[in-house]
Amino acid sequence: MTPGVTLAVFVGAALAVQAGLAALAVDDPASAADNAPRTTVGVMTVAMQDGYDVTRRFTGQIEAAARTDLAFELGGRVTEMLVDEGDVVAAGAVLARLDTSALVPERAALEAELAALAADAELARLTLGRSDALTERGFRSVAAQDDARLTLARAEAGMAAVRARIAGVDVRQEKSVLTAPYAARIGARLADVVQTVAAGQTALVLYDTAPARARIGLPPDLATGLKVGDPVRIKIAGTVQTATLRQIRPDLDPDTRSRSVVVTLPAGAAPVLGDTVAVLLTQTVEDPGFWAPLAALREGVRGSWSVMAVETAPEGDRTLPAAVEVIHSDGGRVFLRGTLPPGARIVATAPDRVAPGQLVLGDLTSDLAE
């Protein structure tokens, strides 16, 4: 055989062997599966729970510990207004006064009348003393003695009446001065100097300087589970703080059908009266299921939902759809109900959409449900 023919035969045999090996590789399913591409995904283990916690938010309004619409009991002209809006005053501080100039001569006249009656009473007392002495000696009748005694009684009664009228003038003078019933901050000032106000017309609005509180309406079932003194979480000025439950009203609001509760705000909260505050209450819902990331959900037809379960096959981990029901959503995670057994694995995160039956490489290094 010539050298050229020998080389051709050798090359042909080598190509035949290579073609045969390629044919064997295609015909071997295990070899094809080993060479199939796999997508790396985040996998989580299903951890069944008896239920889940729901944080519910209820909005209320901040109010002062006490509010008083302060008014004069008597009408008159305002002569002094000693405070302005925003001022802080101590209990008993004088806030405003009415004109009492007309009461000065009235009281002076009554004092003069009292002095005259006192003189009459003194004269009647002296007359009665002399009458008693003369009567004992038989020089004066009993009737004259009775007249002297009655004159003294009328004078003393008149004095008592005038004293009462003087006390009435003093009361009117006292009621012409507005004083703070407690340590307070001045809210609205609704009267000014030289203004004439009517009896009962609000002149100043006062707010107690004690720690503020918030009033919130709650569903009756939630309010029933609370008791005075319980700590509650509130959200005020963008921060979550702890307040104390102060009061629970026993009745229902006829408009909202809710029960009002009052919470005392923390001393350092620095709230603005009339602003809103939210009470955060955690309620446990008994409904078996498991948590999963929102990214694990796949939307199906007619509002159905599913997740991709991961099963172990001879060729590796493979995905298959599993129907679930969304029970509750909480930000980036959802609480699901389904037929998956405890310990089952599902695809929690994936770089792309994972198709059913796709081979995957799962990463179980973290709890992706949290």
C-alpha positions in Angstrom: 0.0 0.0 0.0 1.3 3.3 -0.9 1.9 6.0 1.8 -0.8 8.3 0.4 -3.4 5.6 0.6 -2.4 4.6 4.1 -2.9 8.2 5.4 -6.3 8.5 3.8 -7.5 5.3 5.5 -6.2 6.5 8.9 -8.0 9.8 8.7 -11.2 8.2 7.6 -11.1 5.8 10.4 -10.6 8.6 12.9 -13.5 10.6 11.6 -15.7 7.5 11.8 -14.8 7.0 15.5 -15.5 10.6 16.3 -18.9 10.5 14.6 -19.7 7.4 16.5 -18.9 8.9 19.8 -21.0 12.0 19.0 -23.9 9.7 18.1 -23.6 7.9 21.4 -23.5 11.2 23.4 -26.8 12.3 21.7 -28.5 9.1 22.3 -27.5 9.1 26.1 -30.2 11.1 28.1 -28.1 11.3 31.2 -25.3 12.9 29.3 -27.7 15.4 27.7 -29.1 16.4 31.1 -25.7 16.9 32.5 -24.9 19.3 29.7 -28.2 21.2 30.0 -27.9 24.8 31.3 -29.0 25.5 34.9 -30.2 28.8 36.3 -29.0 29.8 39.8 -31.9 30.8 42.0 -32.5 31.6 45.7 -34.4 28.8 47.3 -36.2 28.8 50.7 -37.6 26.1 52.8 -41.3 26.2 53.6 -41.8 26.8 57.4 -45.4 26.3 58.4 -46.9 28.5 61.0 -50.2 28.5 62.9 -51.0 32.1 62.0 -49.6 35.5 61.4 -49.5 38.9 63.1 -51.2 41.9 61.6 -50.3 45.4 62.7 -53.3 47.7 62.3 -53.1 51.5 62.3 -55.8 53.7 63.8 -55.6 57.5 63.6 -56.6 59.9 66.3 -56.1 63.5 67.3 -53.8 65.0 69.9 -55.6 67.1 72.6 -54.5 68.8 75.8 -55.0 67.2 79.2 -57.6 69.9 79.8 -59.1 72.8 77.8 -61.0 75.7 79.2 -62.9 78.4 77.4 -62.5 81.1 80.0 -65.2 83.8 80.2 -66.3 86.5 82.6 -69.5 85.7 84.5 -70.5 89.3 84.3 -70.6 91.5 81.2 -68.6 94.7 81.0 -65.8 96.6 79.4 -62.3 95.0 79.4 -59.7 97.3 81.0 -56.8 94.9 81.2 -55.7 91.9 79.1 -52.5 90.7 80.7 -51.6 87.7 78.5 -51.2 86.9 74.9 -51.5 83.8 72.8 -48.8 81.2 73.5 -48.0 82.6 77.0 -47.5 80.1 79.8 -49.1 81.1 83.1 -49.2 79.6 86.6 -52.3 78.6 88.5 -54.1 81.6 90.0 -52.4 84.1 87.7 -54.5 87.2 86.8 -55.3 87.1 83.1 -57.8 90.0 82.5 -59.9 92.5 84.3 -63.2 94.3 83.6 -64.0 97.9 84.5 -65.2 98.0 88.1 -65.3 101.8 88.6 -69.1 101.8 89.1 -68.8 99.4 92.0 -66.6 101.8 94.0 -69.3 104.4 94.8 -71.9 101.6 95.2 -69.8 100.0 97.9 -69.1 103.4 99.5 -72.9 104.1 99.7 -73.5 100.7 101.3 -70.8 101.3 103.8 -72.4 104.6 104.8 -75.8 103.0 105.1 -74.2 100.3 107.3 -72.7 103.0 109.5 -76.1 104.7 109.9 -77.7 101.4 110.8 -74.9 100.7 113.3 -75.7 104.0 114.9 -79.4 103.2 115.0 -78.6 99.9 116.6 -76.4 101.5 119.2 -79.1 103.9 120.1 -81.7 101.1 120.3 -79.3 99.2 122.5 -78.9 102.1 124.9 -82.6 102.8 124.9 -83.3 99.1 125.7 -80.8 99.3 128.6 -82.5 102.3 130.1 -85.9 100.8 129.5 -84.9 97.6 131.3 -83.7 99.6 134.3 -86.9 101.7 134.5 -89.1 98.7 134.0 -87.5 96.9 137.0 -88.1 100.0 139.1 -91.7 100.2 137.8 -91.4 103.5 136.0 -91.8 102.1 132.5 -94.2 99.7 130.9 -93.4 96.4 129.4 -94.7 97.6 126.0 -92.1 100.3 125.9 -89.4 97.8 126.7 -90.7 95.6 123.8 -90.6 98.5 121.4 -87.0 99.2 122.3 -86.1 95.6 121.8 -87.7 95.4 118.4 -86.1 98.6 117.3 -82.7 97.1 118.1 -83.6 93.9 116.2 -84.7 95.9 113.1 -81.4 97.8 113.2 -79.3 94.7 113.4 -81.3 93.0 110.6 -80.8 96.0 108.4 -77.1 95.9 109.1 -77.0 92.2 108.1 -78.8 93.0 104.8 -76.4 95.8 104.0 -73.4 93.6 104.8 -74.8 91.0 102.3 -75.2 93.7 99.7 -71.6 94.7 100.3 -70.5 91.1 99.9 -72.4 91.0 96.7 -70.4 94.0 95.4 -67.2 92.3 96.5 -68.2 89.1 94.5 -68.9 91.2 91.5 -65.5 92.8 91.8 -63.9 89.3 92.1 -65.8 88.1 89.1 -64.5 91.0 87.1 -61.1 89.4 87.3 -60.1 86.3 85.2 -57.6 84.0 86.8 -56.0 80.8 85.6 -57.6 77.8 87.1 -54.5 75.7 86.6 -51.0 76.0 85.1 -51.9 76.6 81.4 -50.8 77.8 78.0 -52.8 80.5 76.4 -54.5 79.4 73.2 -56.8 81.9 71.5 -57.3 85.4 72.8 -60.8 86.5 71.8 -61.1 89.8 73.7 -59.1 93.0 73.8 -58.8 96.1 75.9 -61.8 98.5 75.8 -63.9 95.8 74.2 -67.3 95.2 75.8 -68.0 91.5 76.4 -71.2 89.8 77.4 -71.6 87.5 80.4 -70.3 84.0 79.4 -68.6 85.2 76.2 -65.3 83.4 75.8 -62.4 85.7 76.3 -59.5 83.3 76.5 -58.9 79.6 75.6 -56.6 77.8 78.0 -54.7 74.5 77.6 -53.3 72.5 80.5 -49.5 72.3 80.5 -49.7 68.7 81.7 -48.6 66.0 79.2 -50.8 65.9 76.2 -53.0 63.0 75.2 -54.5 61.5 72.1 -58.0 60.3 71.5 -58.5 57.4 69.1 -61.5 55.4 67.9 -61.0 51.6 67.9 -63.2 48.8 66.8 -65.1 47.4 69.8 -63.5 44.0 69.7 -60.0 45.5 69.8 -60.9 48.0 72.6 -62.3 45.1 74.7 -58.9 43.4 74.7 -57.2 46.4 76.2 -57.0 47.7 79.8 -56.0 50.9 81.4 -52.3 51.1 82.0 -51.3 49.0 79.0 -48.4 50.3 76.9 -49.3 51.0 73.3 -47.2 51.9 70.3 -47.9 55.2 68.7 -46.5 56.9 65.6 -46.0 60.6 66.1 -44.0 63.0 64.1 -42.7 60.2 62.0 -41.3 58.2 64.9 -42.7 55.2 66.8 -42.8 55.7 70.6 -44.5 54.0 73.5 -47.5 55.7 75.2 -49.8 54.6 78.1 -53.4 53.8 77.8 -55.2 56.2 80.1 -59.0 55.8 79.5 -61.4 53.5 77.7 -64.8 54.8 77.1 -67.7 52.4 77.8 -69.9 53.7 75.0 -69.9 53.6 71.2 -69.6 56.7 69.1 -73.0 56.9 67.3 -71.4 58.0 64.0 -68.4 55.7 63.7 -69.6 52.8 65.9 -66.2 52.8 67.6 -65.0 53.0 71.2 -62.8 56.0 72.1 -59.6 55.4 74.0 -57.3 58.0 75.4 -53.5 57.5 75.6 -51.1 59.7 77.5 -48.3 60.8 75.2 -44.6 60.5 76.3 -43.3 63.6 78.0 -40.6 64.2 75.4 -43.0 63.8 72.4 -43.5 67.6 72.1 -46.8 67.2 70.2 -48.8 69.9 68.5 -52.3 70.1 69.7 -54.8 69.1 67.0 -52.2 67.1 65.1 -52.8 63.5 64.2 -51.3 60.5 65.9 -51.5 56.8 64.9 -51.9 53.9 67.3 -50.3 50.7 66.1 -52.0 47.5 67.4 -50.7 44.0 66.7 -53.4 41.4 66.2 -52.7 37.6 65.8 -54.7 35.9 63.1 -54.9 32.1 63.5 -54.7 30.8 59.9 -52.1 28.1 59.1 -49.7 29.0 56.3 -46.1 30.1 55.5 -44.3 33.3 54.7 -42.7 33.8 51.3 -41.1 36.8 49.5 -43.4 38.7 47.2 -41.0 37.9 44.3 -41.8 34.2 44.7 -45.4 34.7 43.6 -46.5 34.0 40.0 -49.9 35.3 38.8 -52.0 32.8 36.9 -55.4 33.0 35.1 -58.6 34.2 36.8 -56.7 35.7 39.8 -54.9 32.5 40.7 -51.5 32.4 42.2 -48.7 29.9 42.3 -45.1 29.5 43.4 -42.3 27.4 41.8 -41.5 24.4 44.0 -38.2 22.7 43.7 -38.1 18.9 43.4 -35.1 16.6 43.3 -34.9 14.6 40.1 -32.2 12.2 38.9 -30.8 14.8 36.6 -30.9 17.5 39.4 -33.2 20.1 41.0 -36.2 20.8 38.7 -39.0 23.3 39.1 -42.8 22.6 39.1 -45.7 25.0 39.8 -47.6 24.7 43.1 -50.9 26.5 43.6 -51.2 28.8 46.6 -53.6 31.3 48.1 -52.5 34.7 49.3 -53.8 35.3 52.8 -52.0 38.4 53.9 -49.5 40.9 52.4 -46.9 42.7 54.6 -44.6 44.9 52.5 -42.2 42.7 50.6 -43.5 39.4 51.8 -46.8 37.5 51.7 -48.4 34.8 53.9 -49.5 31.9 51.8 -51.8 28.9 52.1 -51.1 25.9 49.9 -50.6 22.1 49.7 -46.9 22.3 50.1 -45.7 20.1 53.0 -43.4 21.5 55.7 -39.8 21.4 54.6 -40.6 21.7 50.9 -38.5 24.1 48.9 -39.6 26.9 46.7 -37.9 29.4 44.4 -37.7 32.7 46.4 -35.7 34.8 44.0 -34.4 34.3 40.5 -32.6 36.5 38.0 -35.1 35.7 35.3 -38.5 34.1 35.1 -38.1 30.4 35.8 -40.2 28.1 33.7 -41.8 24.9 34.9 -39.6 21.9 34.5 -36.4 24.0 34.3 -33.3 22.7 36.0 -32.0 25.1 38.7 -29.1 25.4 41.1 -30.6 26.4 44.5 -28.9 28.6 47.1 -30.1 27.7 50.6 -27.7 29.9 52.5 -30.2 32.4 53.9 -33.8 32.6 55.1 -35.4 34.5 52.3 -38.8 34.6 53.8 -37.8 37.2 56.5 
